[in-house]
Amino acid sequence: MTQEHLVLFTPSGKRGRFETGTPILTVARKLGVDLDSVCGGRGICSKCQITPGYGEFSKHGVTVAKGALSEWNSVEQRYKDKRGLIDGRRLGCQATVQGDIIIDVPPESQVHKQVVRKRAEVIDITVNPSTRLYYVEVEEPDMHNPSGDLERLIDALHKQWQLTDVQADFNILPQMQPVLRKGKWKVTCAVHYADGETNPQIIHLWPGLYEGTIYGMAVDLGSTTIAAHLCDLRTGEVIASSGLMNPQIRFGEDLMSRVSYAMMNKGGDKEMTRAVRDGMDALFTQISDDAEIDKNLIMDAVFVCNPVMHHLFLGIDPFELGQAPFALATSNALRLFANQLDIKIHPSARIYILPCIAGHVGADAAAVALSEAPNKSEDLVLVVDVGTNAEILLGNKEKVLACSSPTGPAFEGAQISSGQRAAPGAIEKVEIDSVTKDPRFRVIGCELWSDEDGFWEAIKDSGVTGICGSGIIEAIAEMRMAGLLDPSGLIGSSEQTGTERCVLDGRTHSYVMYDGGLAGGPKITVTNPDIRAIQMAKAALYSGARLLMDKFGVDKVDRVVLAGAFGAHISPKHAMVLGMIPDVPFEKVTSAGNAAGTGARIALIDISQRAAIEQTVGRIEKIETAIEPKFQEHFVNASAIPNSGDPFTLLRTTVPLPDVNFNTGGGLSNGSGRRRRRR
């Protein structure tokens, strides 16, 4: 009898058991995993590249042995010799299943490439960068007044620009004399200031007047995605933005899975550090190429990240963050050289990493505080940075409280039966008719609704491929408003709901959103396990916010700001129906877009804001949800849709929340309220 093995794909979370010898490309197709291939499995196109994961993955209950895939073969070797193949990568059409295996599908191997929606928000920033350009005319050497070229260069900066205490990076010395003579003793200096106005350091020289510009990079290093904005340091303008999936996803989709991987696999932390640094360098190269600039002209970079990403990026084992009291190696802001983090930009480029607040509230939350400034608010504002790990700030001019809440990857479309990340073809908006119970939807890449003329023609290239995070939130909220879903999160049967779209699915029911049928597309359903995953995520989010409200001594907030790339695409109405955020008027819920990335840009373009956020962080009070007794109570209440403890009075006066109950005692409903025996 042929043995079967577990195959699990990340980031989709799709899994199944397959016979020994089944090609990974075949497995992907059978599971509906987004793995590209153009050559039909001949090992020619290389579109089906995958990265196997080995070691112990406690989250999935899987230990992957080294022989879990077939051995490297001649087809793969031929391709690597001719075109190159990243070490550790395999071709999905050549590698076959030999044991339990975890497979990561990198973004470039996905048919529907990731759309990293962390755009640069339009904001006003004072242009006061850490690195500035100065043109000087240097006195030529004189036999009668001997001095070094560097000393005369520094003297010129003092006399012509009133710069004091100037020093030069070591790498300036080998290039300085040829540059001075090529420029006939006229040069342009790039001078870096460590703290705004003092300690100026010469980091680059150009002969004569340099009329170009220099650049900086603002980076939001998230658990799921890395987003970067290339900025002109002379104007503050964003030149180019891009992002990629965090390569660490193959080690675990959520933070604690990665901490666990580091704990259970010797050298696992170093593997993850290398992965994220390689990914960062690739992203910098990509953005530089897109903007058609020399990567060596990037002379400053600012990073924001959560504490686990912070430690792994810096090469620090996150072990202590995996257990109480969740001690950071350091919470202070860091000023480093780019080469210390293996980032290949200008050899003297500087790196600034914002301070962490405490525990699991990191530099990304500090960046949100810098961008949204709750400490300057006249009214009480709740700022929620929605992501794999949610950072929550509550405050006004009086004080600011902060906490983090582990929401997990469900909001990103992971661990959802038809879920996918935000890419063309993914359902992102949903409406369900309360009478017919039929849905209509919009997909990424098309502005038309599915019931509008021209929709199917407009999406013929992408098709309907799945449902992303904002889509699943809207779908579940719409199901609740249409009476298809009860407050506990149970989907009713077709008899109970009056629609054949509610179908039996094991011991529970699922709602059919779209059936590709003859068109060959996927069948997209919302299942009870999907709803449970979203319930857990939103309960963690709301409980964190509610705990901060308790600590502040209030039962309501004046307004809510949704931050983060995902937060920018959440409908306030649907978020409130789901019970993700406290009950406020819809018009009091706004989006800040990628506030963490905006905070990074502010710190990049205006160096004075670095000292400002360091002072602000020192005054923010951190609340640790893990040790708060009321957190669990809030979590249980928040598991209901919208909530079993808080009344949500404003919401109930605005939208329908039918009083339905589909729990018929643990068995299957026959529509009459009586229990039906399973056969």
C-alpha positions as CSV (number, residue, x, y, z in Angstrom):
1,M,0.0,0.0,0.0
2,T,1.4,3.4,-1.0
3,Q,2.1,5.7,1.9
4,E,0.6,9.2,2.1
5,H,2.3,12.2,3.5
6,L,1.1,15.6,4.7
7,V,2.0,18.6,2.4
8,L,1.3,22.1,3.8
9,F,1.8,25.3,1.8
10,T,2.6,28.7,3.1
11,P,1.5,31.4,3.0
12,S,-1.9,30.0,2.0
13,G,-2.1,27.4,4.8
14,K,-3.6,24.9,2.4
15,R,-2.8,21.3,3.1
16,G,-3.5,17.7,2.1
17,R,-2.1,14.2,2.1
18,F,-0.5,12.8,-1.0
19,E,1.2,9.6,-2.1
20,T,5.0,9.2,-2.2
21,G,6.4,10.4,-5.5
22,T,3.7,13.0,-6.3
23,P,5.3,16.1,-7.8
24,I,4.8,19.3,-5.7
25,L,3.4,21.1,-8.8
26,T,0.7,18.4,-9.0
27,V,-0.1,18.7,-5.3
28,A,-0.4,22.5,-5.6
29,R,-2.8,22.2,-8.5
30,K,-5.0,19.7,-6.7
31,L,-5.1,21.9,-3.6
32,G,-5.7,25.1,-5.6
33,V,-2.4,26.6,-4.4
34,D,-1.3,29.6,-6.4
35,L,1.9,28.1,-8.0
36,D,2.8,29.3,-11.5
37,S,4.0,27.1,-14.4
38,V,4.3,28.0,-18.1
39,C,6.2,25.0,-19.5
40,G,3.8,22.3,-18.3
41,G,6.2,20.8,-15.8
42,R,9.2,20.3,-18.1
43,G,11.6,22.1,-15.9
44,I,12.2,24.8,-18.5
45,C,10.3,27.9,-17.3
46,S,11.3,27.9,-13.6
47,K,8.0,29.6,-12.7
48,C,7.2,26.9,-10.2
49,Q,10.1,27.6,-7.8
50,I,9.4,26.6,-4.2
51,T,11.3,26.7,-0.9
52,P,10.9,23.6,1.3
53,G,11.0,24.1,5.1
54,Y,12.9,21.6,7.3
55,G,12.9,21.2,11.1
56,E,10.2,21.3,13.7
57,F,7.1,23.4,13.1
58,S,5.2,23.2,16.4
59,K,2.3,25.4,15.2
60,H,1.5,22.9,12.5
61,G,2.5,19.8,14.6
62,V,4.9,18.8,11.8
63,T,8.6,17.8,11.9
64,V,10.1,17.9,8.5
65,A,13.1,15.5,7.9
66,K,15.8,16.2,5.4
67,G,14.6,13.5,3.0
68,A,11.0,14.8,2.8
69,L,11.5,15.8,-0.9
70,S,13.2,13.7,-3.6
71,E,16.8,14.4,-4.3
72,W,18.1,17.2,-6.4
73,N,18.0,16.0,-10.0
74,S,19.8,16.7,-13.3
75,V,17.0,18.9,-14.7
76,E,17.3,21.2,-11.7
77,Q,21.1,21.2,-11.9
78,R,20.9,22.1,-15.6
79,Y,18.6,25.0,-14.9
80,K,20.8,26.2,-12.1
81,D,23.9,26.1,-14.3
82,K,22.3,28.0,-17.1
83,R,20.1,30.6,-15.4
84,G,20.8,30.3,-11.7
85,L,18.6,29.1,-8.9
86,I,18.7,30.6,-5.3
87,D,20.2,28.2,-2.9
88,G,17.5,26.2,-1.1
89,R,15.0,26.6,-3.9
90,R,13.6,23.6,-5.8
91,L,11.5,23.3,-8.9
92,G,8.0,22.2,-8.0
93,C,7.7,20.1,-11.2
94,Q,10.8,18.1,-10.3
95,A,10.7,17.7,-6.5
96,T,8.4,14.9,-5.4
97,V,6.8,14.1,-2.0
98,Q,8.8,11.6,0.1
99,G,7.6,12.6,3.6
100,D,5.7,15.2,5.5
101,I,6.8,18.6,4.1
102,I,6.1,22.3,4.5
103,I,6.4,24.3,1.2
104,D,6.7,28.0,0.9
105,V,5.6,29.6,-2.4
106,P,7.7,32.7,-2.9
107,P,5.9,35.8,-4.3
108,E,7.5,35.5,-7.7
109,S,6.3,31.9,-8.1
110,Q,2.6,32.9,-7.6
111,V,0.4,33.3,-10.6
112,H,-1.3,36.3,-8.9
113,K,1.6,38.3,-7.5
114,Q,1.1,39.9,-4.1
115,V,-0.2,43.5,-4.2
116,V,1.5,45.0,-1.1
117,R,-0.9,47.8,-0.4
118,K,1.3,49.9,1.8
119,R,1.3,53.1,-0.2
120,A,2.9,56.3,0.8
121,E,0.4,58.7,2.3
122,V,0.5,62.3,1.3
123,I,1.6,64.3,4.4
124,D,3.4,67.5,5.2
125,I,6.9,67.0,6.6
126,T,9.5,69.6,7.4
127,V,12.5,68.7,5.2
128,N,15.4,68.5,7.7
129,P,17.3,65.3,6.8
130,S,20.2,63.7,8.6
131,T,22.4,63.9,5.5
132,R,22.9,67.2,3.6
133,L,25.0,68.4,0.7
134,Y,27.6,71.2,0.9
135,Y,29.7,72.6,-1.9
136,V,33.1,74.0,-0.8
137,E,36.2,75.4,-2.4
138,V,39.3,74.0,-0.6
139,E,42.6,75.8,-0.2
140,E,45.3,74.1,-2.2
141,P,48.3,72.6,-0.4
142,D,51.3,75.0,0.2
143,M,54.9,74.1,0.9
144,H,55.1,77.1,3.3
145,N,51.9,76.1,5.2
146,P,51.9,72.3,5.4
147,S,48.7,70.7,6.4
148,G,46.7,67.6,5.4
149,D,44.1,67.7,2.6
150,L,41.4,66.5,5.1
151,E,42.2,69.3,7.6
152,R,41.9,71.9,4.8
153,L,38.6,70.4,3.7
154,I,37.2,70.5,7.2
155,D,38.5,74.1,7.5
156,A,36.6,75.0,4.3
157,L,33.4,73.5,5.7
158,H,33.9,75.6,8.9
159,K,34.6,78.9,7.1
160,Q,32.1,78.6,4.3
161,W,29.2,76.8,6.1
162,Q,30.0,77.4,9.8
163,L,30.1,73.7,10.5
164,T,32.0,72.8,13.7
165,D,33.6,69.6,15.0
166,V,33.4,68.0,11.5
167,Q,34.9,64.5,11.2
168,A,35.2,62.2,8.3
169,D,34.3,58.5,7.9
170,F,37.4,56.3,7.4
171,N,36.2,55.4,3.8
172,I,36.6,59.1,2.8
173,L,40.4,59.0,3.1
174,P,41.2,56.7,0.2
175,Q,39.0,58.6,-2.2
176,M,39.5,62.2,-0.9
177,Q,42.8,63.2,-2.7
178,P,41.8,62.0,-6.2
179,V,38.4,63.7,-5.8
180,L,39.9,67.0,-4.7
181,R,42.3,67.1,-7.6
182,K,39.8,66.0,-10.1
183,G,37.5,68.8,-9.0
184,K,40.3,71.3,-9.0
185,W,39.9,71.8,-5.2
186,K,36.1,72.3,-5.5
187,V,34.0,69.5,-4.1
188,T,30.5,68.7,-2.9
189,C,30.4,66.9,0.5
190,A,27.6,64.7,1.9
191,V,27.6,65.4,5.6
192,H,25.7,63.2,8.1
193,Y,24.4,64.5,11.4
194,A,23.9,61.9,14.1
195,D,21.5,64.0,16.1
196,G,20.3,66.8,14.0
197,E,22.9,69.6,14.4
198,T,26.0,68.2,16.0
199,N,28.7,65.6,15.3
200,P,28.7,66.2,11.5
201,Q,30.5,63.4,9.6
202,I,31.7,63.6,5.9
203,I,30.5,60.4,4.3
204,H,30.9,61.1,0.6
205,L,32.7,63.5,-1.9
206,W,32.0,64.5,-5.5
207,P,34.4,66.5,-7.6
208,G,33.1,70.0,-8.4
209,L,29.4,70.9,-7.9
210,Y,27.2,67.8,-7.6
211,E,23.8,68.7,-9.0
212,G,22.1,65.4,-8.4
213,T,20.4,64.3,-5.2
214,I,20.8,61.7,-2.4
215,Y,18.3,59.3,-1.1
216,G,16.9,57.7,2.0
217,M,14.7,54.7,2.6
218,A,11.8,54.5,5.0
219,V,11.0,50.8,5.8
220,D,8.1,49.2,7.6
221,L,9.3,45.7,8.4
222,G,6.1,43.8,9.1
223,S,5.4,40.2,10.1
224,T,3.8,39.5,6.7
225,T,5.0,42.2,4.4
226,I,8.0,44.5,4.1
227,A,7.2,47.9,2.5
228,A,9.7,50.6,1.6
229,H,9.6,54.1,0.3
230,L,12.6,55.7,-1.5
231,C,12.7,59.4,-0.7
232,D,14.7,62.3,-2.1
233,L,16.5,63.7,0.9
234,R,16.7,67.2,-0.6
235,T,12.9,67.6,-1.3
236,G,11.3,64.9,0.9
237,E,9.5,63.6,-2.1
238,V,8.7,59.8,-2.4
239,I,10.4,58.7,-5.5
240,A,9.3,55.0,-5.5
241,S,7.6,52.6,-3.2
242,S,7.4,48.8,-3.3
243,G,7.1,45.8,-1.0
244,L,7.5,42.1,-0.8
245,M,6.3,39.3,1.4
246,N,8.5,38.8,4.4
247,P,10.6,35.8,3.6
248,Q,10.3,34.6,7.2
249,I,6.8,33.5,6.5
250,R,8.0,30.0,5.7
251,F,9.2,29.7,9.3
252,G,5.7,30.7,10.7
253,E,2.9,33.0,9.7
254,D,2.6,34.6,13.1
255,L,5.3,36.0,15.5
256,M,5.1,33.3,18.2
257,S,5.5,30.6,15.5
258,R,8.8,32.2,14.6
259,V,9.8,32.5,18.2
260,S,8.9,28.8,18.6
261,Y,10.9,27.9,15.5
262,A,14.0,29.7,16.9
263,M,13.5,27.8,20.2
264,M,13.1,24.4,18.7
265,N,15.7,24.5,15.8
266,K,19.3,25.2,16.6
267,G,20.4,28.2,14.6
268,G,16.8,28.9,13.7
269,D,17.1,32.5,14.7
270,K,20.1,32.9,12.4
271,E,18.2,31.4,9.5
272,M,15.4,33.9,10.0
273,T,17.9,36.8,10.3
274,R,19.5,35.8,7.1
275,A,16.2,35.4,5.3
276,V,14.9,38.9,6.3
277,R,18.2,40.6,5.5
278,D,18.4,39.0,2.1
279,G,14.8,40.0,1.5
280,M,15.6,43.5,2.6
281,D,18.6,43.8,0.3
282,A,16.5,42.4,-2.6
283,L,13.8,45.0,-2.0
284,F,16.3,47.8,-1.9
285,T,17.8,46.6,-5.2
286,Q,14.3,46.3,-6.8
287,I,13.3,49.8,-5.7
288,S,16.6,51.3,-6.9
289,D,16.2,49.6,-10.3
290,D,12.6,50.7,-10.6
291,A,13.6,54.3,-9.8
292,E,16.7,54.0,-12.1
293,I,19.0,55.3,-9.4
294,D,22.4,54.2,-8.1
295,K,21.9,52.2,-4.9
296,N,25.0,53.8,-3.5
297,L,23.2,57.1,-3.4
298,I,21.0,55.8,-0.6
299,M,22.7,57.3,2.4
300,D,20.1,57.0,5.2
301,A,17.4,54.5,6.1
302,V,14.8,54.4,8.9
303,F,13.2,51.1,10.1
304,V,10.1,50.4,12.1
305,C,9.1,46.9,13.2
306,N,7.5,44.9,16.0
307,P,9.8,43.5,18.7
308,V,10.2,40.0,17.2
309,M,11.0,41.4,13.8
310,H,13.3,44.0,15.5
311,H,15.3,41.3,17.3
312,L,15.5,38.9,14.3
313,F,16.5,41.8,11.9
314,L,19.3,42.8,14.4
315,G,20.5,39.2,14.8
316,I,19.2,38.9,18.4
317,D,17.6,35.5,19.5
318,P,13.9,36.4,20.3
319,F,13.8,33.6,23.0
320,E,13.1,36.1,25.8
321,L,10.2,37.5,23.9
322,G,8.5,34.1,24.0
323,Q,8.0,34.0,27.7
324,A,7.1,36.4,30.6
325,P,8.2,39.0,31.3
326,F,8.8,39.5,27.5
327,A,12.1,41.3,28.0
328,L,13.5,43.2,25.1
329,A,17.3,43.1,24.6
330,T,17.0,46.9,24.2
331,S,14.1,49.2,23.8
332,N,16.1,52.3,22.9
333,A,16.4,53.8,19.4
334,L,19.4,52.5,17.5
335,R,21.8,54.4,15.3
336,L,23.8,51.9,13.2
337,F,25.8,51.6,9.9
338,A,23.9,49.9,7.0
339,N,26.8,47.4,6.6
340,Q,26.2,46.2,10.2
341,L,22.9,44.8,9.0
342,D,24.3,43.5,5.6
343,I,22.4,46.2,3.7
344,K,24.3,46.9,0.5
345,I,23.8,50.6,-0.1
346,H,26.3,53.5,0.4
347,P,29.3,52.1,2.4
348,S,28.8,54.8,5.0
349,A,25.0,54.9,5.0
350,R,23.4,55.2,8.4
351,I,20.5,53.3,9.9
352,Y,18.0,54.6,12.4
353,I,15.6,52.2,14.2
354,L,12.8,53.8,16.2
355,P,12.5,52.9,19.9
356,C,10.3,50.1,21.0
357,I,7.7,50.9,23.6
358,A,7.9,47.7,25.7
359,G,7.3,44.0,25.6
360,H,5.4,43.2,22.4
361,V,4.7,46.9,21.5
362,G,7.5,47.8,19.2
363,A,9.0,50.5,16.9
364,D,6.1,50.2,14.5
365,A,3.7,51.3,17.3
366,A,6.1,54.2,18.1
367,A,6.0,55.1,14.4
368,V,2.2,55.1,14.5
369,A,2.4,57.4,17.6
370,L,4.7,59.7,15.6
371,S,2.4,59.8,12.6
372,E,-1.0,60.0,14.4
373,A,0.1,61.9,17.5
374,P,-2.6,60.7,20.0
375,N,-0.6,62.6,22.7
376,K,-1.6,65.8,21.0
377,S,-5.3,65.0,20.6
378,E,-8.0,67.1,22.2
379,D,-10.5,64.2,22.2
380,L,-10.0,60.5,23.2
381,V,-8.7,58.6,20.1
382,L,-8.2,54.9,19.7
383,V,-5.6,54.1,17.0
384,V,-5.5,50.5,15.9
385,D,-2.7,49.3,13.6
386,V,-4.4,46.1,12.1
387,G,-2.0,43.4,11.1
388,T,-0.8,39.9,12.0
389,N,0.0,41.5,15.4
390,A,-2.2,44.5,16.2
391,E,-0.7,47.5,18.0
392,I,-3.3,49.6,19.8
393,L,-2.9,53.1,21.2
394,L,-5.5,55.0,23.3
395,G,-5.0,58.5,24.4
396,N,-5.3,62.3,24.4
397,K,-3.2,65.2,25.7
398,E,-3.7,63.7,29.2
399,K,-1.9,60.4,28.6
400,V,-1.4,57.6,26.1
401,L,-1.8,53.9,26.8
402,A,-0.5,51.1,24.5
403,C,-0.8,47.3,24.1
404,S,-0.4,44.7,21.4
405,S,-2.8,41.9,20.6
406,P,-1.9,38.7,18.6
407,T,-4.6,38.6,16.0
408,G,-2.8,36.1,13.7
409,P,-2.8,36.0,9.9
410,A,-6.6,35.5,9.4
411,F,-7.2,39.1,8.6
412,E,-4.6,38.7,5.8
413,G,-6.7,35.9,4.2
414,A,-4.5,33.1,5.6
415,Q,-6.1,30.1,7.3
416,I,-9.3,30.9,5.4
417,S,-10.7,28.1,3.2
418,S,-10.9,30.3,0.1
419,G,-8.5,32.9,1.4
420,Q,-5.6,34.5,-0.3
421,R,-3.5,37.5,0.0
422,A,-4.5,40.8,-1.7
423,A,-3.9,40.2,-5.4
424,P,-5.8,40.7,-8.7
425,G,-8.9,38.4,-8.7
426,A,-9.4,38.3,-4.9
427,I,-12.8,39.3,-3.7
428,E,-12.3,42.5,-1.6
429,K,-15.8,43.9,-1.2
430,V,-19.1,42.1,-0.6
431,E,-22.8,42.9,-0.3
432,I,-25.6,40.4,0.4
433,D,-29.2,41.1,-0.4
434,S,-31.2,40.7,2.8
435,V,-34.2,39.3,0.9
436,T,-32.7,37.0,-1.8
437,K,-29.6,36.2,0.3
438,D,-27.6,36.4,-2.9
439,P,-24.2,38.2,-2.9
440,R,-22.5,40.6,-5.2
441,F,-18.8,41.4,-4.9
442,R,-15.9,43.3,-6.3
443,V,-12.4,41.9,-6.9
444,I,-9.0,43.6,-6.8
445,G,-8.2,45.0,-10.1
446,C,-11.7,45.9,-11.2
447,E,-14.0,48.8,-10.0
448,L,-17.2,47.1,-11.2
449,W,-19.5,44.9,-9.1
450,S,-20.2,41.3,-10.1
451,D,-23.8,42.1,-11.1
452,E,-22.8,45.1,-13.3
453,D,-22.5,44.9,-17.1
454,G,-18.9,44.4,-18.2
455,F,-17.7,42.8,-15.0
456,W,-16.9,39.4,-16.3
457,E,-15.2,40.8,-19.4
458,A,-13.2,43.2,-17.2
459,I,-11.8,40.3,-15.1
460,K,-11.2,37.7,-17.8
461,D,-7.5,37.8,-17.3
462,S,-7.5,37.4,-13.5
463,G,-10.8,35.6,-13.0
464,V,-12.2,35.2,-9.4
465,T,-9.5,33.5,-7.5
466,G,-10.3,33.7,-3.8
467,I,-11.2,36.1,-1.0
468,C,-8.7,38.4,0.8
469,G,-8.8,39.8,4.3
470,S,-11.1,42.8,3.7
471,G,-13.4,40.6,1.6
472,I,-13.8,37.9,4.4
473,I,-14.6,40.6,6.9
474,E,-17.3,42.2,4.7
475,A,-18.7,38.8,3.8
476,I,-19.1,37.7,7.5
477,A,-20.6,41.0,8.5
478,E,-23.0,40.9,5.5
479,M,-24.0,37.4,6.5
480,R,-24.8,38.6,10.0
481,M,-26.9,41.5,8.7
482,A,-28.7,39.2,6.2
483,G,-29.7,36.7,8.9
484,L,-27.4,33.9,7.5
485,L,-25.2,33.9,10.6
486,D,-26.2,34.0,14.3
487,P,-24.4,36.0,17.0
488,S,-22.4,33.0,18.1
489,G,-21.0,32.6,14.6
490,L,-23.0,29.6,13.4
491,I,-24.2,29.6,9.7
492,G,-27.8,28.4,9.4
493,S,-29.0,25.6,7.1
494,S,-30.8,26.2,3.9
495,E,-34.2,25.6,5.6
496,Q,-33.3,28.1,8.4
497,T,-32.0,30.8,6.2
498,G,-34.2,30.4,3.1
499,T,-31.4,30.0,0.6
500,E,-29.8,27.1,-1.1
501,R,-26.5,28.9,-0.9
502,C,-26.2,27.6,2.7
503,V,-25.0,24.0,2.2
504,L,-24.2,21.2,4.5
505,D,-20.4,21.0,5.2
506,G,-19.6,18.2,7.6
507,R,-21.3,18.9,10.9
508,T,-21.9,22.6,10.1
509,H,-22.9,24.7,7.1
510,S,-21.1,26.9,4.6
511,Y,-22.3,29.8,2.5
512,V,-21.5,29.6,-1.3
513,M,-20.2,33.0,-2.4
514,Y,-19.3,32.0,-5.9
515,D,-19.1,28.8,-7.9
516,G,-16.9,28.9,-10.9
517,G,-18.7,25.9,-12.4
518,L,-18.3,25.5,-16.1
519,A,-16.1,28.5,-16.3
520,G,-13.4,26.5,-14.5
521,G,-13.0,28.9,-11.6
522,P,-12.9,27.9,-8.0
523,K,-15.8,27.4,-5.7
524,I,-15.5,30.2,-3.1
525,T,-17.3,29.5,0.2
526,V,-17.4,31.0,3.7
527,T,-17.2,28.1,6.2
528,N,-17.8,27.9,9.9
529,P,-14.0,27.3,10.5
530,D,-13.4,30.5,8.5
531,I,-15.8,32.4,10.7
532,R,-14.2,30.9,13.8
533,A,-10.7,32.1,12.7
534,I,-12.0,35.6,12.1
535,Q,-13.8,35.6,15.5
536,M,-10.6,34.7,17.3
537,A,-8.7,37.4,15.5
538,K,-11.3,40.2,16.0
539,A,-11.8,39.1,19.6
540,A,-8.1,39.6,20.3
541,L,-8.2,43.0,18.7
542,Y,-11.3,44.3,20.4
543,S,-10.2,42.9,23.8
544,G,-7.0,44.8,23.7
545,A,-8.9,48.0,22.9
546,R,-11.4,47.3,25.6
547,L,-8.7,46.7,28.1
548,L,-7.1,50.0,27.4
549,M,-10.5,51.7,27.8
550,D,-10.8,50.0,31.3
551,K,-7.4,51.3,32.2
552,F,-8.4,54.8,31.0
553,G,-11.6,54.6,33.0
554,V,-14.0,55.0,30.1
555,D,-16.7,53.0,28.3
556,K,-16.5,54.8,25.0
557,V,-14.0,56.6,22.8
558,D,-14.6,59.7,20.7
559,R,-13.1,58.4,17.5
560,V,-11.2,55.5,16.0
561,V,-8.3,55.5,13.5
562,L,-7.6,52.4,11.6
563,A,-4.0,52.2,10.6
564,G,-1.9,49.7,8.6
565,A,-2.2,48.6,5.0
566,F,-5.0,46.3,5.9
567,G,-6.8,48.9,8.0
568,A,-6.9,51.2,5.0
569,H,-9.2,48.7,3.2
570,I,-11.6,47.9,6.1
571,S,-15.1,49.3,5.9
572,P,-16.0,51.0,9.2
573,K,-19.6,49.6,9.1
574,H,-18.4,46.0,8.5
575,A,-15.7,46.3,11.1
576,M,-18.2,47.4,13.7
577,V,-20.8,44.8,12.8
578,L,-18.1,42.2,13.2
579,G,-17.2,43.8,16.6
580,M,-13.6,44.6,15.7
581,I,-13.7,48.1,17.1
582,P,-15.8,50.0,19.8
583,D,-19.2,51.4,19.0
584,V,-18.8,54.9,17.6
585,P,-20.6,56.8,14.8
586,F,-19.4,55.5,11.4
587,E,-18.2,59.0,10.5
588,K,-15.9,58.9,13.5
589,V,-13.9,56.0,12.1
590,T,-11.2,57.0,9.7
591,S,-8.2,55.4,7.9
592,A,-4.7,56.5,8.4
593,G,-3.3,54.2,5.7
594,N,0.1,52.8,6.5
595,A,0.7,55.0,9.6
596,A,3.8,53.0,10.6
597,G,5.4,53.6,7.2
598,T,4.4,57.3,7.5
599,G,6.1,57.6,10.8
600,A,9.2,56.1,9.3
601,R,9.1,58.7,6.6
602,I,8.7,61.5,9.1
603,A,11.7,60.3,11.0
604,L,13.7,59.9,7.8
605,I,12.9,63.4,6.4
606,D,12.9,65.4,9.6
607,I,15.7,64.3,12.0
608,S,14.3,66.4,14.8
609,Q,11.4,64.1,15.0
610,R,13.7,61.3,16.1
611,A,14.4,62.9,19.4
612,A,10.7,63.9,19.7
613,I,9.4,60.3,19.3
614,E,12.1,59.0,21.8
615,Q,10.7,61.4,24.4
616,T,7.1,60.5,23.5
617,V,7.7,56.8,23.8
618,G,9.2,57.4,27.3
619,R,5.8,58.8,28.4
620,I,3.5,56.1,26.9
621,E,2.2,53.6,29.4
622,K,2.4,50.0,28.3
623,I,-0.4,47.5,29.2
624,E,0.6,43.8,29.0
625,T,-2.6,41.9,28.0
626,A,-1.1,38.5,28.9
627,I,-1.2,39.3,32.6
628,E,-4.5,41.3,32.8
629,P,-7.3,39.2,34.4
630,K,-10.0,41.0,32.5
631,F,-8.6,40.3,29.1
632,Q,-10.0,36.8,29.0
633,E,-13.4,38.0,30.0
634,H,-13.4,40.7,27.2
635,F,-12.1,38.0,24.8
636,V,-15.1,35.7,25.5
637,N,-17.6,38.5,25.1
638,A,-15.9,39.7,21.9
639,S,-16.1,36.3,20.3
640,A,-19.8,37.0,19.6
641,I,-20.8,39.0,16.6
642,P,-20.7,41.9,17.4
643,N,-20.3,41.3,21.2
644,S,-22.2,39.5,24.0
645,G,-21.1,41.9,26.7
646,D,-21.0,45.4,25.2
647,P,-24.4,46.6,23.8
648,F,-23.2,48.4,20.6
649,T,-26.3,50.6,20.9
650,L,-25.3,53.1,18.1
651,L,-24.7,50.2,15.7
652,R,-28.0,48.6,16.4
653,T,-29.9,51.8,15.6
654,T,-28.1,52.0,12.2
655,V,-27.9,48.4,10.8
656,P,-30.1,45.3,11.0
657,L,-28.7,42.6,13.4
658,P,-31.4,39.8,13.1
659,D,-32.1,37.9,16.3
660,V,-31.5,34.4,15.0
661,N,-30.1,31.3,16.7
662,F,-28.9,28.3,14.7
663,N,-27.6,26.2,17.6
664,T,-30.1,23.4,17.8
665,G,-28.3,21.4,20.5
666,G,-25.1,20.3,18.8
667,G,-26.6,18.2,16.0
668,L,-27.6,19.0,12.5
669,S,-30.7,21.2,12.1
670,N,-33.5,20.0,9.9
671,G,-35.0,23.4,9.8
672,S,-37.7,22.7,12.4
673,G,-35.5,23.4,15.4
674,R,-35.4,19.6,16.3
675,R,-32.2,17.6,16.2
676,R,-31.7,15.3,13.3
677,R,-29.9,12.0,13.8
678,R,-26.7,11.5,11.7
679,R,-26.7,8.4,9.6
